[in-house]
Amino acid sequence: MSAKIRFSTASVTGLVLAKIGNPLREEPLQTSREIYRVSEDDREILTGLFLKPFKNLAAHRFYHHSSLDHHEMNLLTAGIFAAPSSLHAKGCEMARRLYTKSNHPNIKSGDLCISLVDDIDIDGKLVQAICILKSESVVPFLSISAEDGDLKLHTEQGINPEKIDKGCLIFNHLPRNGDYVLTFDRSGGEPRFWMREFLGLQAIPDSAFLTNTFANLAVKAVKHDLDESILPEDSSAAAREVIAYFDDRESFDLQEFEEKVLKTPDAVARFADQRVRAEQEHGEPLKTNFEISPKDVKKVKKHAAAVLKLDTGVEIHLKASEHEPVLERGYDDA
């Protein structure tokens, strides 16, 4: 199951700062010479800004095909947790690792913050965490200050906390399993760069992950049988039958699902092929019996809606009634 996390007691204590360029463009790497100590006055607001993006994210863990003893990020984070005084040295090593991995033309330069966070409540236990944030853009902002008995307006460039491009929060929790990690990448750049090449993460196969993965694979498998002559609402009905299985049960059983939902040998075979590809992407076999996460069934419902694409570039997203058709196929002679 997903961990229960509370940030109300958390506190950012120190930062390692860096500017990460792209080696292909001969942009440099610059790291701070020492830890930036967060003042008491700034600690609460800075902690809130740093941790705000990490709500409602899927859980991940460090993964290596042979052993976590060979996983560089796992070793660096374990070193910081064991000796917090090593934050600057190991944080700079993380920055150098990110720099060497930023050798793709689509990867933008940016500002990096690596912080040690104390007292995050995870499953009722207070633990430390390492927060890594990368911002790849700056925005203009205005400030008014009092100078010489008058007010002055200044324009500056800075980071918008609401627009952080990439981030991860690594908890000192379940270290033998690769820690507990939350991560995001909103940049829309090279998709494997942040999660796989830099962090080396794998999704934790909990009920949320398995529900989302199997439901989406099944929707694809049943829709494959429907050709272009099928109305979008019929496609939506096929998807609803899949989702109804997850809606009506507390647990998933692969054999039962194949018999009652997939039904045809072709659909079963396609689903099996897609599951194998998902397991290859994940790095290990997935459970075929698991507890269903209702919250993630709702997420799949939103993405499984039928879409009618018009030749003008317009898309109509259908929420068809289960009882009455909402579309009629035909041609208007007029």
Residue pairs with C-beta under 8 A, 6 or more apart in sequence:
1 206
1 207
1 291
2 59
2 206
2 207
2 208
3 59
3 122
3 123
3 171
3 173
3 180
4 122
4 123
4 124
5 54
5 120
5 121
5 122
6 120
6 121
6 122
7 47
7 48
7 51
7 54
7 120
7 121
8 121
9 119
9 120
9 121
9 126
10 47
10 51
10 117
10 118
10 119
10 120
10 121
10 129
11 43
11 44
11 47
11 117
11 118
11 119
12 38
12 43
12 46
12 47
12 50
12 115
12 116
12 117
12 131
13 37
13 38
13 43
13 115
13 116
13 117
13 118
14 35
14 36
14 37
14 38
14 87
14 115
14 116
15 32
15 35
15 36
15 38
15 113
15 114
15 115
16 31
16 32
16 35
16 36
16 87
16 88
16 91
16 92
16 94
16 95
16 113
16 114
16 115
17 31
17 32
17 36
17 111
17 112
17 113
17 114
18 29
18 30
18 31
18 32
18 92
18 95
18 111
18 112
18 114
19 28
19 29
19 30
19 109
19 110
19 111
19 112
20 29
20 95
20 98
20 99
20 102
20 109
20 110
20 111
20 112
20 134
21 27
21 28
21 29
21 99
21 102
21 109
22 102
22 103
22 105
22 107
22 108
22 109
23 99
23 100
23 102
23 103
24 103
24 104
24 105
25 109
27 109
29 95
29 96
29 99
31 91
31 92
31 95
31 96
32 88
34 88
35 87
35 88
38 46
47 117
49 161
50 113
50 115
50 117
50 131
50 133
51 117
51 131
51 169
52 161
53 133
53 164
53 167
53 184
54 167
54 169
54 182
54 184
57 182
57 183
57 184
58 182
58 203
58 204
58 208
58 209
58 212
59 180
59 181
59 182
59 203
59 204
59 206
59 208
59 209
60 181
60 182
60 183
60 195
60 199
60 201
60 202
60 203
60 204
61 174
61 177
61 178
61 179
61 180
61 181
61 201
61 202
61 204
62 68
62 71
62 73
62 74
62 77
62 178
62 179
62 181
62 199
62 200
62 201
62 202
63 71
63 178
63 200
63 201
63 202
63 283
64 70
64 71
64 74
64 200
65 283
68 74
68 178
69 75
71 178
71 200
72 97
72 200
73 94
73 97
73 198
73 199
73 200
74 178
74 179
74 200
76 90
76 93
76 94
76 97
77 90
77 130
77 170
77 172
77 179
78 175
79 86
79 90
80 86
80 87
80 90
80 91
80 116
80 130
81 128
81 130
81 172
81 175
84 116
84 128
87 114
87 116
91 114
94 114
94 132
95 112
95 114
97 198
98 112
98 134
98 198
101 193
101 197
101 198
102 109
102 193
104 189
104 190
104 193
106 189
106 190
107 189
107 190
107 193
108 136
108 137
108 165
108 187
108 189
109 136
110 134
110 135
110 136
110 137
110 165
111 134
111 135
111 138
111 159
112 132
112 133
112 134
113 131
113 132
113 133
113 134
114 130
114 131
114 132
115 130
115 131
116 128
116 129
116 130
116 131
117 128
117 129
117 130
117 131
117 169
118 128
119 126
119 127
119 128
120 126
120 127
120 128
120 129
120 171
122 171
122 173
122 180
123 173
125 173
127 171
127 172
127 173
128 171
128 172
129 169
129 170
129 171
129 172
130 169
130 170
131 167
131 168
131 169
131 170
132 167
132 168
132 169
132 170
133 164
133 166
133 167
134 164
134 165
134 166
134 167
135 159
135 160
135 163
135 164
135 165
136 165
136 166
136 187
137 160
137 163
137 165
138 157
138 158
138 159
139 157
139 158
139 159
139 160
139 163
140 155
140 156
140 157
141 155
141 156
141 157
141 158
142 153
142 154
142 155
142 156
143 153
143 154
143 156
144 151
144 152
144 153
144 154
145 151
145 152
145 154
146 152
164 186
165 185
165 186
165 187
166 184
166 185
166 186
166 187
166 194
167 183
167 184
168 181
168 182
168 183
168 184
168 199
168 201
169 181
169 182
169 183
170 179
170 180
170 181
171 179
171 180
171 181
171 182
172 179
173 179
173 180
174 180
178 202
180 204
181 199
181 201
183 194
183 195
183 199
183 201
185 191
185 194
185 195
187 194
195 201
202 282
202 283
202 284
203 209
203 282
205 282
205 286
205 287
207 290
207 291
207 292
207 293
207 296
208 293
208 295
208 296
210 252
210 286
210 287
210 290
210 293
211 246
211 252
211 290
211 292
211 293
211 296
211 297
211 300
212 293
212 296
212 299
212 300
213 278
213 286
214 252
214 257
214 275
214 286
215 242
215 243
215 246
215 296
215 297
215 300
216 300
216 303
217 271
217 274
217 275
217 278
218 242
218 257
218 261
218 262
218 271
219 239
219 242
219 243
219 300
219 304
220 270
220 274
221 262
221 267
221 270
221 271
221 274
222 238
222 239
222 241
222 242
222 261
222 262
222 267
223 235
223 238
223 239
224 267
224 270
225 238
225 264
225 266
225 267
226 234
226 235
226 238
231 325
231 327
231 329
232 306
232 307
232 308
232 316
232 318
232 320
232 327
233 306
233 318
233 320
233 325
233 326
233 327
235 306
236 304
236 305
236 306
236 318
236 319
236 320
237 320
237 322
239 304
239 305
239 306
240 304
240 322
241 261
242 261
242 304
243 297
243 300
243 301
243 304
245 257
245 260
245 261
246 252
246 292
246 297
246 300
247 294
247 297
249 292
250 291
250 292
251 289
251 290
251 291
251 292
252 288
252 289
252 290
252 291
252 292
253 288
253 289
254 288
254 289
258 268
258 271
262 268
262 271
275 286
278 286
279 285
279 286
305 317
305 318
305 319
306 317
306 318
306 320
307 315
307 316
307 317
307 318
308 315
308 316
308 318
308 327
309 315
310 316
318 326
318 327
320 326
320 327
